[in-house]
Amino acid sequence: MNDPDDTEDFGLRAFEDLKNTVQRSNKAYSDVAGKLPALAKQLEALDAKSTQAAQRVEDAAQAVTSYVNTDRRTLLITCGFGAIALVFCAAFLGDIKGSRTGYAQGFAEGQQETKKRDLLAEWAVSSPSGRMAYEMDRVGQIQAFGMCRIEGYKVRTDQKGTWCVSTSGNGLEWPLARP
């Protein structure tokens, strides 16, 4: 079944693959080994820079520590006044913002009220019902109708609301608005 030539060919191919792998490994090792001295120099340079930076940070920290130790009272007074100034500024800005917000809200509410009044005035001037209501108010009759204080009428309340109805039962009825 297995021919001796097939086994030899397989063995030769495996040996050839191994040889190629070893050659590639040797080449990669040579490439890396050639780069190692340059990388070592770069690392030494970076180490020197890091050491210098660390020394500068240490010197700055010692300067700050000596300043804080020698001038602690001045530092505390300065921080205290700074904190007080910040509180007053925050309160002032909050007051200004609150005033502006209140002004804007009041202005918006005033505009809405003005629009409602303009619509009501337009109705009173341009409709027959509005003109009649104006005339009735001018002679003092609107209050009597609105509160059901008219001779021959009384107030009746049921599940649907409050009504002004005729005492005789065959007159007009109208709903009363709540005051």
Secondary structure, DSSP 4 states (H G I P E B T S, - for coil): ---HHHHHHHHHHHHHHHHHHHHHHHHHHHHHHHHHHHHHHHHHHHHHHHHHHHHHHHHHHHHHHHHHHHSHHHHHHHHHHHHHHHHHHHHHHHHHHHHHHHHHHHHHHHHHHHHHHHHHHHHHHHSHHHHHHHHHHHTT-HHHHHTT-STTEEEEEETTEEEEEESSSSS--EEPPP-
